[in-house]
């Protein structure tokens, strides 16, 4: 059993077909792995689905079903790292150390705080952004880009 901490770019692949979707579906569908996310990810994924709906890439009915599934999964499937003051402070420090966007720093900070909690297993940080993955590696996390590498 492994613990995977999914940032938004990874989590959205479980709901919208993109490069890396098949790999993440295998990880999530195995039933033996734990998936963790930052609470803010719920907002970011919903925004991504609604953006695709507004652009005409997703029919409204499909967008509604995706959001319903997402909400159900947040309620019962994912471990959720709350967006706390400690996460915000960690994100500020990450921005000072690495060339990260604000939300990316929050995602990595959430994973780092999740790791430092009394979690028996170190999470694998799953993301599709190479700058963010590089920062995660420098913070001594194992990383996975679901769209690259061997299955």
BASELO-446377 format. One line per 4 residues: number of its first residue (from 1); their letters; for each residue x, y, z of C-alpha. Coordinates in Angstrom, 3 decimals, padded with zeros to 6 digits. Example, Ala and Ser with C-alpha at 12.3 -4.5 7.8 and 13.67 -1.06 7.14 Angstrom:
BEGIN
1> as> 012.300/-004.500/007.800  013.670/-001.060/007.140
END
This chain:
BEGIN
1> xxxx> 000.000/000.000/000.000  001.292/003.466/-000.900  000.278/006.988/-000.001  -000.118/009.402/-002.923
5> xxxx> -000.578/013.132/-002.404  -002.214/014.532/-005.547  -001.981/018.168/-006.512  -004.721/019.635/-008.697
9> xxxx> -002.975/018.862/-011.986  -002.938/015.196/-010.974  -006.370/014.959/-009.375  -008.149/016.475/-012.368
13> xxxx> -006.834/013.539/-014.433  -009.163/011.259/-012.464  -012.169/013.228/-013.728  -011.174/014.559/-017.160
17> xxxx> -009.229/012.486/-019.695  -005.722/013.887/-020.134  -002.234/012.433/-020.535  -001.632/010.445/-017.349
21> xxxx> -005.291/009.615/-016.713  -004.885/005.879/-017.298  -001.955/005.654/-014.902  -003.786/007.532/-012.148
25> xxxx> -006.930/005.475/-012.667  -004.851/002.327/-012.113  -003.380/003.781/-008.911  -006.747/005.005/-007.617
29> xxxx> -008.665/001.956/-008.737  -006.342/-000.589/-007.169  -008.125/-000.129/-003.831  -004.899/-000.551/-001.880
33> xxxx> -003.459/002.949/-002.108  -004.375/005.979/-000.032  -004.978/009.263/-001.853  -004.504/012.583/-000.090
37> xxxx> -005.200/016.126/-001.282  -005.134/019.699/-000.031  -008.624/021.016/000.810  -008.097/023.835/-001.707
41> xxxx> -007.876/021.224/-004.476  -011.644/020.796/-004.305  -012.043/024.410/-005.464  -009.322/024.201/-008.115
45> xxxx> -010.683/021.018/-009.741  -014.216/022.383/-009.747  -012.932/025.568/-011.412  -011.143/023.471/-014.059
49> xxxx> -014.319/021.509/-014.821  -016.449/024.656/-015.006  -013.859/026.360/-017.226  -013.977/023.446/-019.664
53> xxxx> -017.766/023.563/-019.561  -017.801/027.293/-020.355  -015.338/026.779/-023.212  -017.610/024.135/-024.706
57> xxxx> -015.182/021.264/-024.091  -017.588/019.562/-021.658  -021.373/019.384/-021.973  -023.184/020.811/-018.918
61> xxxx> -024.602/017.418/-017.944  -021.135/015.846/-018.004  -019.717/018.726/-015.951  -022.498/018.298/-013.365
65> xxxx> -021.843/014.557/-013.103  -018.103/015.127/-012.726  -018.669/017.653/-009.959  -021.120/015.327/-008.189
69> xxxx> -018.546/012.517/-008.345  -015.820/014.855/-007.110  -017.926/015.962/-004.143  -018.719/012.354/-003.237
73> xxxx> -015.043/011.425/-003.415  -014.020/014.357/-001.213  -016.579/013.225/001.339  -015.431/009.597/001.521
77> xxxx> -012.406/008.730/-000.577  -009.618/011.276/-000.077  -007.664/012.163/003.009  -007.768/015.947/003.105
81> xxxx> -005.042/018.238/004.391  -006.775/021.353/005.757  -005.601/024.747/004.544  -004.180/025.981/007.841
85> xxxx> -001.986/028.854/008.937  000.903/026.376/009.132  000.349/025.401/005.481  000.279/029.081/004.504
89> xxxx> 003.528/029.751/006.366  005.180/026.748/004.726  004.022/028.011/001.315  005.573/031.427/001.977
93> xxxx> 008.896/029.756/002.719  008.661/027.627/-000.426  008.075/030.722/-002.550  011.234/032.232/-001.085
97> xxxx> 013.243/029.087/-001.934  011.795/028.128/-005.337  010.259/029.846/-008.394  006.716/028.623/-007.629
101> xxxx> 003.295/030.104/-008.306  001.195/030.728/-005.212  -001.194/027.780/-005.635  001.691/025.449/-006.463
105> xxxx> 003.466/026.516/-003.269  000.271/025.841/-001.318  -000.036/022.360/-002.836  003.539/021.437/-001.955
109> xxxx> 003.229/023.011/001.483  000.123/020.913/002.123  002.040/017.771/001.241  004.964/018.744/003.457
113> xxxx> 002.654/019.416/006.403  000.859/016.157/005.707  004.236/014.387/005.783  005.245/016.037/009.054
117> xxxx> 001.999/015.002/010.753  002.043/011.656/012.466  001.517/009.822/009.192  003.383/006.508/009.215
121> xxxx> 004.119/006.591/005.485  005.849/009.343/003.501  003.583/010.493/000.675  004.568/010.410/-002.972
125> xxxx> 003.850/013.850/-004.427  001.928/013.433/-007.694  001.922/016.357/-010.089  002.212/017.236/-013.789
129> xxxx> 004.221/020.446/-013.301  007.958/019.863/-013.646  009.053/022.949/-011.665  006.821/021.887/-008.804
133> xxxx> 008.120/018.309/-008.983  011.708/019.606/-008.861  010.909/021.644/-005.737  009.241/018.604/-004.154
137> xxxx> 012.335/016.504/-004.843  014.516/019.187/-003.227  012.228/018.911/-000.193  013.051/015.166/-000.124
141> xxxx> 009.719/013.866/-001.337  009.357/011.030/-003.787  007.555/012.331/-006.861  005.486/011.036/-009.752
145> xxxx> 004.438/012.703/-012.976  001.571/010.465/-014.114  002.015/011.505/-017.753  005.663/010.420/-018.008
149> xxx> 007.840/007.509/-017.107  007.144/003.806/-016.960  003.795/002.457/-015.907
END
